[in-house]
Amino acid sequence: MHAITIPEPGGPEALVWAEVPDPVPGEGEVLVEVVAGAVNRADILQRQGFYNPPPGASPYPGLECSGRIAEVGPGVTGWSVGDEVCALLAGGGYATKVAVPAGQLLPVPAGVDLRRAAALPEVTCTVWSNVFMISHLRPGETLLVHGGSSGIGTMAIQLAKAVGARVAVTAGTKEKLDRCAELGADILVNYREQDFVEELKQATAGAGADVVLDNMGAKYLDRNVSALAVNGRLAIIGMQGGVKAELNIGALLTKRAAISATSLRARPLAEKTAIVAAVREHVWPLIASGQVGPVVDREFPMSDAAGAHRLVEESGHVGKVLLAVP
């Protein structure tokens, strides 16, 4: 098979399309013939040498894919050769074939074509696990999403609106904010020109956000706590703004607030399986009904993963960037 390899860490040019050995599905796994993968920020960190795959995972980048089952490994039930699926991965999505634990498979939802389904696993699992399973966003509450035009942001907007929440977003351009509004965002903040804490307080009569979904980490920690409502929940899922910051515990206590921080890739199989099952139960019906859907900016040939990485690093996209197998 072919895969994107990283002989040496570096810039986008470090990604090399090469012939590699085929994976063999082990106990409880299936072999998926990949139709498309999708680019995530974690892939860029891996390319740069900062985010190695967990032990036992594929060495190739790619945290999600869509395709058809080519082989069913021992101990797998409920799946058959030829089934069209998308999958949450610990690695290996930038390839023509990948071995996947059966618990991380999802059927392609009704109304979504096979290639576009590659845009769903990582964002749906990330948003559902953090915003709903951990932070318990409820109807009528306010969710603040940083990076509202990202893949995760565009999915968070849709899912929060589908359950009856109010959504505030930050983004860096009017065009991106307009796209967020089209998806249902109620409060639009240009972080280059506006203070999201003040804008949120004005829009909520001083209450703030019940849940904040944050991809920035250290840079926004203090302001995120300030933006929280009483009994608010801050869910940190990224560290684009650094890893170390000072926390005002007094402010946290006053608000009776909670902070969680999670990553998805290195979680144990049992946890990933539970998240995928919850997504299939709660999110897949929303996609099938047309209330929620993948937002795809554009598609690159998988052999040009470097071009896709450049686009994502420049933040020149809205939603997901796909890699299609030639």
N, C-alpha and C positions, 0 to 999 in steps of 0.2 A: 504494500500500500504506500501512499504518500502522506506526509505530514509536514507541518511547519516545525522545524527544529531551531534550536538556539545554540549553535556551536560555542559562541562566546557572548556574554551579556553586552548590551549596548543599545544604540538607537534602533529605529525601525529597520534599518538595513541589516540588523543582526538576525532577522527572521529569514530562514532559508527553507524553501520547499524542496524536500528530499525524499528519496525512496527509503523506507524503513521496514522492519519486520512487522508482519501482521500480528495484532494482539490475539490472544486466545482466551475465551471466556472461562472463568473459573467457576467454582461452586456458587450458585445463586446469581450468576451473571448472564447477560446476553451480549451478543456481538451485534452492534448496530452499524449498518452501512450508511454513512453520513451523507446527507443531502446539503445541509447548511449548518454553520456554527454562528456564534455571535461574539462580538468584542466586548470585554469588560475591563474596567480599570485595573483589576487584579492581573490581567494578562500583560498589561504594560509594565507593572511592577515586576512580574516574573521575567519579562524580556530584559529588564534593567538589572536583574540579579538580586532583587530585594524580596522576592516572594516565592520561595521554592515550593514545589508540590509536596503534599504530605507523604509520609512513608507509604510505599506500595502503590501510589497513584501514577498515572501516565506521566512521563517527563515532558510531554508536549503541552503547550498552552491550550486553553479553551475550557470554559466552565459550563457550557451548555451546547446542545446540538439538537438537530432533528434528522430523522431518517427512517430506514426500514430495518426491522430485525432480520439479520442474515443467519443467525445461529442461536440456539437456546442452550445454555449450559446446564450442567447437572443441578438438580434440586429446584429448578424454576418451574412454577406453575402459573397459569393465567395469561401467558404470552405465547405467541406462535410466530414462526418464520413468516415474514411478509407483513406483519403488523406495522402500521405507520405510527411512530412515536416521537416524542421529544424527551430530553433527558437532562437532569441536573448532574454535573460531573465534578470530580475533583481535579480533572485535567484530561487532555486528550481530544478536545473538541475541534482543534485545528488539524483534522486528519480525515482521511477517507473512510476509516473504520475506527471504532472505539468499543472497548468492553465496558459494560455498565452494570452495576448492581441492579437487580430487578426492582428493588424498592425505590429506586430513583427514576424510574420510567413513568411517563404520563402518556396517555393516548393523545393524538392530535385532536384538539377540541373541534366540535362542529363549527363550520363557518370559517375556519382558518386553513389556508393552504399549507402544505407540508414545509416549504421553505420558511415561511413567516413564523411557523411554530417554533423555530429556533430562537426567536426573540422572547419567548415566554418563561422558560424554567427558572432562570436566575432571578429575574425581577419579581415574578409572582411569589417565589419561595422567600426571597428577602423581605418583601413588603408584608406578606401575610404573617410571617413569623415575628417580625419586629413590631409592626403597627397593631396587629390584632392579637396574636398569641401571647406576646410579652407585654405590650403597652395597653391592650384592651380598649382600643378606640371604639367609642359608642356613638349611636345616632345622636345628632344634635351637638356633639363636641366639635372642637376646632383642631385641625391638624395643620401644622406648619411643615412644609417640605422644602428643604434646601436643595438647590439644583433641580427645580421643578421640571425643566425640559430634558433632563437625562432619561435614560431608560428606566431607572428605578423611579424617578420623579413622575414620569408620565403614567406609570402603572399605579403609583400611590394616589395620584389625583383621582383616577378612575375608580379604584376600589373604595376610597373614602367616600366619594360621592355616591357610589352604589349602595352603601350602607347608611346614607343619610347624614354624613358629617359635613362640616364646612371646611373648606381647604384654602390655606394661604400658601403662596410659593415665593421663593426668591429665584431670580435669574438675572443674567447680565445684559440682556438687550430687549428692546421693545418687541422685536419679532418673536423671541422665545417666550416672552410673557403672553403675547397674543396666542401662541399655540397652546400654552397652558390654559388660557381662558376658554379656548375652543373645547378643551377636554373637561371643563367644568370648574376650574379654579375660581374662587370667589374674591380673594385678596391677592393683588399682584404687586410685588416689591422688586424694583430694580436695585440690586445690592450695590451697584456702582454709584448710584445717585441718592439712595434712600437708606435710612436706618431701619432695619426690619423690626427691631424692638419697638420703636416709636410707632411705626406704621401699623403693627399688629395691635398695639394697645388702643390706638385710635379706632381701628376697625372693630374692636371687640369691647368697646366701652370700658377699657382698662383691665379686662379680665385676663387676656393673654391666650396662649395655646394650651390645650389640654394634652396634646402629644406633639413632640418635635421629632422629625426624622432627619438626622444630621449626617452629612457625608464629609464634614470639614474637620471635626475633631477639635484639636487644641485652640485653633484660631477663634472658634465660635463658642467655646465652652461657657465663658462668663456671660455673654449676651444671650445664649440659649437659656440659661438658668433665669436670667432677667425676663425673658419672653414667656416663661412658663406660667400657667395659671396655678392657683392653689390646687393641690393634689395632681399637678401635672407630671407627665412622664417624658423624659428625654431618652431617645433611642439613638445611640451613636453607631453608625455602620461604616464609617470611613475616616481617614485621617489625611485628607488632601491639604488640610491646614496645619499639619504638625501633630506631634504625639504627646507633648508635655505642656500643661497649663496649670494655673493655680485655680483651685475651686473654693468658692465662698460657701462654706458649709452652713454658715448662719442663714444665708439666703435660701439654701435648700431646705433647712429646717423650718424656716418661717412659712415656706410654701408647702410643706409636707410633701415634697416632690421626690421623684425617684429617677435614677439614671441607670440605663442598661447599655452594655456595649457588646456587640456580637460580630462574629464573622461566620460565614456559612461553609467555606471550603473544608476546614479542618474538623468539622463536627463529626462525631461518631456516626457510623452507618445508621444505627437505630434512631438517632435524632433526625437525620436527614429523611429517613423513611417516614417518620411521623409527620414532618413538615410537608413532604410531598403528598402524603395521604390527605392532610388537611386542605392543601391547595386543590387537590382533585375534588374534594367534597364541597368546598365553599366557593372557590374561584372559577372552576371549570363551568359550572352552570351559568355564571354571569357572562362568561365569554360566549357560550353557546347561545345565550339570549340576545347577544349584541350589545349589552350594557358596558362591557369591558372588552378591549382588544389590544393586540400588539401595535406599537407605534414604531414603524421602521423608517429610518431616514434614507438610507441607501444600502446598496449591496455591492460588494467587491468579489472578484474571483478569490478563492482561498489562497491561491498562489501569490496574490498581491496583498497579503495580510499587512505588509509594511505600509501600503497606502491607507488601509483602514486604520492602522494605529496612528498615523500622522493626523488623520481627520479627528479622531477621538482626543488626541493630545492637544489639539488646537481648540477643542470644544466647538467644532464647526458643525455640530449635528444636533438634531432633536430626536429623542427616542433612541432606538437601537441601530447599530451598524452590523450588517450581516456579512458572512463569508460563505459564498456558494461554491460547492464542489463542481469543478468543470465537468 
